Amino acid sequence: MIRTLMMSLLLALPAGAFADTSGAAALADLPHVSFPAPQRVASGRLQADDLPALQRAGIRHVIDLSVDSETPDFDEADSMRAAGIDYHNLPIRNAADLTRDNVVRFDQLLRDAGDQPTLVHCASSNRVGAMIALRAVLLEGKTVESALAEGRRWGLRGMEPAVREQLQAMATPSSGDAPDQTTD
């Protein structure tokens, strides 16, 4: 029943949300999976047995926001690289790691992936959504509410209060310095 519902939802995705529905279907069993943007997948923790699904879906890049100690029995970096999937790790432990520098690094990783199918993950996709929301304000000049909505599409849940607080501080600078509002 759940798999049927998930497949129905995947088939109802807007055109371009993922390169093809068979790729999205291959990833349907990943934890906390979503397809929030063209050629982008957000998910929870990956395991070794997820690798065939990533390959079937045509994933070319994985951006891992987890700390290595979260998966001591799985060397994700080696596994991805051995499968020909570009792998990058930007460890985000908690709200303290949601810094401007990390958001800029995260943005660069997404830009480097270009328009190739890319999966971004942490344990539950919560940190993924947090980074997306911060990126939306810091680098895209979006409003706090718009950024939070985008973050939720990517998996933001439990960190939302901390992210909201940071976003509000960024959106209303105290020293007259405006946040970076470059667009692309």
C-alpha atoms as one frame of an Amber mdcrd trajectory, in Angstrom:
protein
   0.000   0.000   0.000   2.704   2.507   0.976   4.816   1.595  -2.053   1.762
   2.033  -4.321   1.048   5.418  -2.771   4.696   6.448  -3.158   4.690   5.385
  -6.799   1.504   7.409  -7.403   3.104  10.446  -5.847   6.272   9.991  -7.891
   4.280   9.777 -11.099   2.437  12.951 -10.148   5.664  14.940  -9.848   5.823
  18.078 -11.965   7.630  17.661 -15.267  11.364  18.039 -14.774  11.260  17.320
 -11.046  13.535  14.371 -11.770  14.948  13.288 -15.099  12.561  10.384 -15.479
  10.006   8.648 -13.322  11.869   5.343 -13.503  14.839   7.045 -11.809  12.537
   8.452  -9.167  10.863   5.068  -8.735  14.267   3.432  -8.171  14.772   5.742
  -5.205  11.293   5.394  -3.698  12.515   3.174  -0.863  15.138   5.618   0.422
  14.255   7.068   3.823  12.700  10.551   3.793  13.115  10.812   0.014  11.874
  13.850  -1.880  12.424  15.296  -5.331  12.442  19.017  -4.523  14.083  20.434
  -7.663  15.024  19.359 -11.175  17.801  16.767 -11.046  17.880  16.921  -7.251
  16.945  14.299  -4.685  16.970  14.783  -0.923  16.957  11.813   1.408  17.816
  10.409   4.760  20.731   8.152   5.601  22.123   5.913   2.887  23.182   2.323
   3.428  25.378   0.053   1.341  22.339  -1.723  -0.102  21.048   1.610  -1.524
  23.896   1.792  -4.027  22.174  -0.248  -6.791  19.130   2.050  -6.585  21.339
   5.128  -6.917  22.977   3.623  -9.973  19.614   2.666 -11.545  18.382   6.213
 -10.958  21.443   7.656 -12.678  22.694   9.580  -9.650  26.036  11.152 -10.588
  26.758  13.113  -7.381  26.147  12.555  -3.681  26.486  15.370  -1.167  26.538
  13.924   2.340  25.866  16.266   5.258  26.379  13.492   7.818  29.263  13.092
  10.203  31.285   9.917   9.528  30.563   8.599  13.014  26.853   8.368  12.120
  27.557   5.361   9.888  30.579   3.591  11.359  29.886   0.354   9.456  29.542
   1.968   6.030  32.335   3.796   4.182  30.055   5.843   1.990  32.854   7.787
   0.321  34.683   4.664  -0.877  31.456   2.936  -1.918  30.231   5.882  -3.992
  33.568   6.493  -5.646  33.960   2.779  -6.456  30.555   2.944  -8.158  31.610
   5.969 -10.214  29.485   8.427  -8.241  31.105  11.730  -7.293  31.010  12.043
  -3.497  31.454  15.025  -1.190  31.031  15.242   2.552  30.205  18.485   4.339
  29.604  17.394   7.941  26.816  19.347   9.638  26.542  18.074  13.206  23.863
  20.389  14.554  22.564  23.965  14.406  25.993  25.311  15.410  27.343  24.119
  12.043  24.721  26.078  10.085  27.238  28.828   9.342  27.623  31.213   6.427
  30.878  29.457   5.449  29.174  26.059   5.364  26.257  27.466   3.348  28.730
  28.895   0.807  30.538  25.518   0.617  27.202  23.728   0.216  26.158  26.111
  -2.554  29.443  25.473  -4.365  28.914  21.702  -4.185  25.442  22.098  -5.704
  26.821  24.378  -8.416  29.657  21.962  -9.162  27.097  19.197  -9.718  25.531
  21.313 -12.443  22.419  19.797 -13.940  23.477  16.205 -13.314  21.303  14.023
 -11.047  22.439  14.744  -7.495  21.366  13.275  -4.180  21.821  15.367  -1.028
  21.361  13.629   2.304  21.901  13.450   6.032  20.230  11.105   8.516  16.684
  12.376   7.941  17.019  15.203   5.365  16.461  17.742   8.169  19.960  19.233
   7.866  19.571  19.246   4.086  16.445  21.382   4.383  18.154  23.636   6.907
  21.052  24.315   4.545  18.680  24.917   1.632  16.677  27.445   3.673  19.804
  29.307   4.756  21.113  29.301   1.186  17.818  30.756  -0.031  18.190  33.813
   2.214  21.964  34.255   2.161  22.645  33.665  -1.512  19.318  34.009  -3.285
  17.802  36.918  -1.358  14.531  35.123  -0.572  12.260  36.035   2.305  12.345
  34.075   5.539   8.959  32.432   4.903   9.850  31.549   1.325  13.177  30.092
   2.468  11.521  28.011   5.180   8.973  26.665   2.690  11.822  25.684   0.363
  13.670  24.091   3.267  10.587  22.032   4.162  10.379  20.739   0.590  13.926
  19.426   1.052  13.255  17.887   4.478  13.486  20.622   7.125  11.570  19.625
  10.263  13.094  19.523  13.730  15.717  22.192  13.076  13.128  24.688  11.825
  13.023  26.825  15.023  16.819  27.255  15.016  16.853  27.927  11.281  13.990
  30.440  11.575  15.929  32.292  14.266  19.060  32.421  12.107  17.094  33.457
   9.021  15.370  36.282  10.851  18.721  37.525  12.114  20.126  37.382   8.572
  17.109  39.086   7.035  17.236  41.993   9.512  20.913  42.902   9.894  21.622
  45.058  12.910  24.686  46.971  11.706  23.234  48.159   8.415  25.003  45.401
   6.484  22.572  43.785   4.097  22.780  40.034   3.583  24.381  38.918   0.343
  21.513  38.968  -2.139  23.207  37.841  -5.315  21.096  35.837  -7.721  21.880
  33.567 -10.600
